[in-house]
Amino acid sequence: MTTNVSAYAAPAADAPLERTTVSRRAVGEHDVLIEIKFAGICHSDIHQARDGWGEGIFPMVPGHEIAGVVTEVGTGVTTYKAGDRVGVGCFVDSCRQCEYCRQGLEQYCTQGMTGTYNALDKNGQPTYGGYSTHIVVDENYTVRIPDGLALDEAAPLLCAGITLYSPLTHWKAGPGKNVAVVGLGGLGHMGVKIAHALGAEVTVLSQSLRKQEDGLRLGADHYYATSDPETFEKLAGTFDLIVSTVSAPLDFGAYLGLLKTDGALVNVGAPEEPISLNLFSVISGRKTLAGSMIGGIAETQEMLDFCAEHGLGAEIELIRADQINEAYERVLASDVRYRFVIDTATI
């Protein structure tokens, strides 16, 4: 039996989000019912609610940074029980059979993962995300939030945290590695924290020095303004790894020039516009221009455990649900330090 729950939804592209109700499926054999306590606001929520990445499914309930508590489990659930602190990230299902799903890389499922929102599930029903009071999720696509993390500070880790943890560990950020994070926002601030905890030397590359004090407090060793042309001259050939978190097009040739031979520039921010590139920027120095997208379920759990061990919660601004539309405009204006989190008790 389905259940109607309160939520905030965008009724159409570019329309303000408004309070509504959505239907959640009955708790199946391997499902958990989660009372959502907190939901982070990711820039990708705005891209999708405003059709920035293509035509969306409306009404749309965004939110894929979900932290809450299990209130009911299906008869076949073995991983969780009522009262457990859990999280849900960017996807709630995948084919489970392809080579990537079998490797724990469900985010690269060849059939396409099922997004937590703005997607159709295997029954052809639209998925609705975390801007709501409850959600039903298969236990295999749910992760445990360690006791060492506050739920509100843990919510953004389900996207922002894993989006940075995955490339930083894949490209082996650690002692002896010089790592740069482009942009100090919701993603970038977690990149600084995680790269520092991994033992790398960390540099922030930001448009201005406005957030320099924050960057150094969060774990950066150096902080440079990319609006200053001397930055690119001074830092030429410096970095083993650069992770770009910005969703605006960059001068990729200039940033590739900051890499050492065999260095990698990895994009986790996704501009809506195509980019142009002179291939000599990568040919010279055997450099890699790459991308990375969140992480699988096992890696997300690994990230949460790592963050709990090192005390790495997100820097958040807690808001009421009726402040979501205002928060969207503030995200677009880069006026948040560093992640808005909705107190879902206010929905």
C-alpha positions as CSV (number, residue, x, y, z in Angstrom):
1,M,0.0,0.0,0.0
2,T,1.4,3.3,-1.0
3,T,1.7,6.3,1.4
4,N,1.4,10.0,0.7
5,V,4.1,12.1,2.3
6,S,4.8,15.8,2.4
7,A,7.4,17.2,0.1
8,Y,8.6,20.3,-1.8
9,A,8.5,20.0,-5.6
10,A,9.1,22.1,-8.7
11,P,5.8,21.8,-10.6
12,A,7.6,22.8,-13.9
13,A,11.0,23.9,-15.1
14,D,11.9,27.3,-13.7
15,A,8.9,27.3,-11.4
16,P,9.4,28.0,-7.7
17,L,9.3,24.9,-5.5
18,E,6.1,24.5,-3.5
19,R,4.8,22.3,-0.8
20,T,2.9,19.2,-2.0
21,T,2.4,15.5,-1.4
22,V,4.0,12.6,-3.2
23,S,3.3,8.9,-3.1
24,R,5.9,6.5,-1.7
25,R,5.7,2.8,-2.6
26,A,4.8,0.1,0.0
27,V,7.8,-1.3,1.9
28,G,8.9,-4.3,0.0
29,E,10.8,-7.4,1.1
30,H,14.2,-5.7,0.8
31,D,13.1,-2.1,1.4
32,V,13.7,0.3,4.3
33,L,11.4,3.2,5.1
34,I,13.5,6.2,6.1
35,E,12.2,9.2,8.0
36,I,14.3,11.9,6.4
37,K,15.8,14.3,9.0
38,F,18.0,16.4,6.8
39,A,18.4,17.0,3.0
40,G,21.3,18.9,1.4
41,I,20.8,21.3,-1.5
42,C,23.2,20.4,-4.3
43,H,23.8,22.7,-7.3
44,S,22.7,19.8,-9.5
45,D,19.3,20.1,-7.9
46,I,19.1,23.5,-9.5
47,H,20.4,22.3,-12.9
48,Q,17.7,19.6,-13.0
49,A,14.8,21.6,-11.6
50,R,15.5,24.2,-14.3
51,D,16.1,21.8,-17.2
52,G,19.8,22.8,-17.3
53,W,20.9,19.3,-18.1
54,G,18.0,18.4,-20.4
55,E,14.3,17.9,-20.1
56,G,13.2,17.0,-16.6
57,I,10.4,14.9,-15.2
58,F,7.8,17.1,-13.4
59,P,6.6,17.6,-10.8
60,M,10.2,17.1,-9.5
61,V,11.1,16.6,-5.8
62,P,14.9,17.2,-5.8
63,G,17.4,16.1,-3.2
64,H,20.0,13.4,-3.2
65,E,21.9,14.2,0.0
66,I,19.6,12.4,2.4
67,A,20.2,11.6,6.1
68,G,17.6,10.0,8.3
69,V,16.5,7.2,10.5
70,V,15.0,3.8,9.6
71,T,11.4,3.5,10.8
72,E,10.4,0.2,9.1
73,V,12.1,-2.7,7.3
74,G,10.9,-5.3,4.9
75,T,10.7,-9.0,5.9
76,G,13.9,-9.8,4.0
77,V,16.1,-6.9,5.2
78,T,19.2,-8.1,7.0
79,T,21.4,-4.9,7.0
80,Y,19.3,-2.4,8.9
81,K,16.7,-2.3,11.7
82,A,14.4,0.4,13.0
83,G,16.3,3.2,14.6
84,D,19.4,2.9,12.5
85,R,21.0,6.2,11.1
86,V,21.2,5.9,7.4
87,G,21.9,7.9,4.2
88,V,20.8,7.8,0.6
89,G,22.8,9.4,-2.2
90,C,22.4,10.1,-5.9
91,F,20.9,6.8,-7.0
92,V,18.5,4.2,-5.6
93,D,18.9,1.3,-8.0
94,S,20.9,0.0,-11.0
95,C,20.8,-3.1,-13.1
96,R,22.9,-5.1,-10.6
97,Q,24.2,-7.4,-13.3
98,C,26.6,-5.5,-15.5
99,E,30.4,-5.6,-15.0
100,Y,30.4,-2.3,-13.2
101,C,27.5,-3.1,-10.8
102,R,29.3,-6.4,-10.0
103,Q,32.5,-4.4,-9.2
104,G,30.7,-2.0,-6.9
105,L,30.7,0.8,-9.5
106,E,27.0,1.1,-9.7
107,Q,27.3,4.8,-10.7
108,Y,28.7,3.6,-14.1
109,C,26.0,1.0,-14.6
110,T,25.8,0.2,-18.3
111,Q,22.0,0.2,-18.2
112,G,22.0,3.5,-16.3
113,M,21.6,3.9,-12.6
114,T,18.2,5.0,-11.3
115,G,18.5,8.5,-9.9
116,T,17.1,9.3,-6.5
117,Y,14.9,11.9,-8.3
118,N,14.1,13.0,-11.8
119,A,14.2,9.4,-13.0
120,L,11.9,6.5,-13.7
121,D,12.1,3.3,-11.6
122,K,11.9,-0.2,-13.0
123,N,8.1,0.0,-12.8
124,G,8.1,3.2,-14.9
125,Q,7.2,5.4,-11.9
126,P,9.0,8.7,-11.3
127,T,11.4,8.8,-8.4
128,Y,11.1,11.6,-5.8
129,G,14.1,12.8,-3.8
130,G,15.0,14.0,-0.4
131,Y,13.0,17.3,-0.1
132,S,10.3,15.2,1.7
133,T,9.6,13.6,5.0
134,H,10.0,10.0,4.1
135,I,11.5,7.8,1.4
136,V,11.5,4.0,0.7
137,V,14.8,2.6,-0.6
138,D,16.2,-0.8,-1.2
139,E,18.6,-1.8,1.6
140,N,21.3,-2.4,-1.0
141,Y,21.3,1.3,-2.0
142,T,21.3,2.6,1.5
143,V,24.4,3.4,3.6
144,R,25.0,3.6,7.3
145,I,25.9,6.9,8.9
146,P,28.4,6.4,11.7
147,D,27.6,7.7,15.1
148,G,30.6,10.0,14.9
149,L,28.8,12.2,12.3
150,A,26.0,14.6,13.1
151,L,23.1,13.8,10.7
152,D,22.8,17.4,9.4
153,E,26.5,17.6,8.7
154,A,26.5,14.1,7.2
155,A,23.7,14.8,4.6
156,P,26.0,16.7,2.1
157,L,28.5,13.9,2.2
158,L,26.1,11.7,0.3
159,C,26.9,13.7,-2.8
160,A,29.5,16.4,-2.1
161,G,31.6,14.1,0.0
162,I,31.7,11.1,-2.2
163,T,32.0,13.2,-5.4
164,L,35.4,14.4,-4.1
165,Y,36.5,11.3,-2.2
166,S,36.2,9.1,-5.2
167,P,38.6,11.0,-7.6
168,L,40.9,11.9,-4.8
169,T,41.4,8.2,-3.8
170,H,41.3,6.9,-7.4
171,W,44.1,9.3,-8.5
172,K,45.9,8.5,-5.2
173,A,46.0,11.8,-3.4
174,G,48.1,11.4,-0.3
175,P,51.6,12.1,1.2
176,G,54.0,13.4,-1.4
177,K,51.2,14.5,-3.8
178,N,50.5,18.1,-4.7
179,V,46.7,18.5,-5.1
180,A,44.7,21.5,-6.2
181,V,40.9,22.0,-5.7
182,V,39.3,24.5,-8.1
183,G,36.5,26.3,-6.4
184,L,35.7,26.5,-2.7
185,G,32.0,25.8,-2.6
186,G,29.8,22.9,-1.6
187,L,32.0,20.4,-3.4
188,G,35.3,22.1,-3.1
189,H,35.2,22.6,0.7
190,M,34.8,18.9,1.1
191,G,37.6,18.3,-1.4
192,V,40.0,20.4,0.7
193,K,39.0,18.6,3.9
194,I,39.4,15.1,2.4
195,A,42.6,15.8,0.5
196,H,44.2,17.2,3.7
197,A,43.0,14.2,5.7
198,L,44.6,11.9,3.0
199,G,47.9,13.6,3.6
200,A,48.3,15.6,0.4
201,E,49.6,19.1,0.1
202,V,46.5,21.1,-0.8
203,T,46.0,24.3,-2.8
204,V,42.8,26.1,-3.4
205,L,42.4,27.8,-6.8
206,S,39.5,30.3,-6.5
207,Q,38.4,33.3,-8.5
208,S,39.3,35.6,-5.7
209,L,40.9,35.6,-2.2
210,R,37.5,36.3,-0.6
211,K,37.4,32.8,1.1
212,Q,41.1,32.4,1.7
213,E,40.8,32.4,5.5
214,D,38.1,29.6,5.3
215,G,40.2,27.6,2.9
216,L,43.3,27.6,5.2
217,R,41.1,26.8,8.2
218,L,39.6,23.8,6.3
219,G,43.0,22.3,5.6
220,A,44.5,24.1,2.5
221,D,48.2,24.8,2.6
222,H,48.0,27.4,-0.1
223,Y,45.3,29.6,-1.7
224,Y,45.5,31.5,-5.0
225,A,43.2,33.7,-7.0
226,T,42.7,32.5,-10.6
227,S,41.7,36.0,-11.6
228,D,45.3,37.0,-11.2
229,P,47.3,35.9,-14.4
230,E,50.5,35.6,-12.3
231,T,48.9,32.6,-10.6
232,F,49.2,30.6,-13.8
233,E,52.8,31.6,-14.3
234,K,53.8,31.0,-10.7
235,L,52.1,27.5,-10.5
236,A,53.0,26.2,-13.9
237,G,53.9,22.5,-13.7
238,T,53.1,22.3,-10.0
239,F,50.3,19.7,-9.5
240,D,50.0,16.0,-9.6
241,L,46.2,16.3,-9.5
242,I,43.7,19.1,-10.0
243,V,40.0,18.5,-9.2
244,S,37.7,21.1,-10.7
245,T,34.4,21.5,-8.8
246,V,33.0,24.4,-10.8
247,S,30.1,24.2,-13.1
248,A,31.2,27.0,-15.4
249,P,33.4,26.5,-18.4
250,L,37.2,27.0,-17.7
251,D,40.2,27.8,-19.8
252,F,41.3,24.2,-19.8
253,G,44.5,24.9,-21.5
254,A,45.5,27.2,-18.7
255,Y,44.7,24.7,-16.0
256,L,46.3,21.8,-17.8
257,G,49.5,24.0,-17.8
258,L,49.5,23.8,-14.0
259,L,50.0,20.0,-14.1
260,K,53.2,18.1,-13.9
261,T,54.0,15.5,-16.5
262,D,51.6,12.6,-16.1
263,G,49.3,14.9,-14.0
264,A,45.5,14.7,-14.2
265,L,42.8,17.4,-14.3
266,V,39.6,15.8,-13.2
267,N,36.2,17.4,-13.6
268,V,33.4,16.8,-11.1
269,G,31.6,20.0,-11.9
270,A,29.5,19.7,-15.0
271,P,29.0,22.9,-17.0
272,E,25.8,23.1,-19.1
273,E,27.8,24.4,-22.1
274,P,30.3,22.4,-24.3
275,I,34.0,23.2,-23.9
276,S,36.8,23.7,-26.4
277,L,40.3,22.3,-26.0
278,N,43.6,22.5,-27.9
279,L,44.8,18.9,-27.7
280,F,48.4,20.0,-27.4
281,S,47.5,20.9,-23.8
282,V,47.3,17.2,-23.0
283,I,49.8,15.8,-25.5
284,S,52.5,18.0,-24.0
285,G,53.4,16.4,-20.7
286,R,51.3,13.2,-21.2
287,K,48.5,14.8,-19.2
288,T,45.0,13.5,-18.5
289,L,41.8,15.4,-18.8
290,A,39.2,13.3,-17.0
291,G,35.9,13.2,-15.3
292,S,34.5,11.5,-12.2
293,M,31.0,10.9,-11.0
294,I,30.1,10.2,-7.3
295,G,30.9,6.7,-6.1
296,G,29.4,3.2,-5.7
297,I,27.6,2.1,-2.6
298,A,30.6,0.4,-1.0
299,E,32.9,3.4,-1.7
300,T,30.2,5.8,-0.3
301,Q,30.2,3.7,2.9
302,E,34.0,3.8,2.9
303,M,33.9,7.6,2.6
304,L,31.4,8.0,5.4
305,D,33.6,5.8,7.7
306,F,36.7,7.9,6.7
307,C,34.9,11.2,7.4
308,A,33.7,9.9,10.8
309,E,37.3,8.7,11.6
310,H,38.7,12.2,10.8
311,G,35.8,14.3,12.0
312,L,34.9,15.6,8.6
313,G,31.4,16.9,8.5
314,A,30.2,19.4,5.9
315,E,30.1,23.1,6.7
316,I,26.4,23.8,6.6
317,E,23.7,26.5,6.9
318,L,20.5,24.9,8.2
319,I,17.3,26.2,6.6
320,R,13.6,25.8,6.8
321,A,11.8,24.2,3.8
322,D,10.1,27.6,3.0
323,Q,13.6,29.0,2.4
324,I,14.4,26.6,-0.4
325,N,13.7,29.0,-3.3
326,E,15.7,31.7,-1.6
327,A,18.5,29.2,-1.0
328,Y,18.6,28.3,-4.8
329,E,19.2,32.0,-5.7
330,R,21.9,32.2,-3.0
331,V,23.6,29.1,-4.4
332,L,23.7,30.7,-7.9
333,A,25.2,33.8,-6.3
334,S,27.8,31.8,-4.5
335,D,26.3,33.1,-1.2
336,V,26.6,30.0,1.0
337,R,29.3,28.7,3.2
338,Y,29.2,26.0,2.2
339,R,26.1,23.8,1.9
340,F,22.5,24.5,2.6
341,V,20.7,21.7,4.5
342,I,17.0,21.5,4.8
343,D,15.5,20.6,8.2
344,T,12.8,18.3,6.8
345,A,10.8,18.6,10.0
346,T,9.7,22.0,8.6
347,I,8.2,20.5,5.4
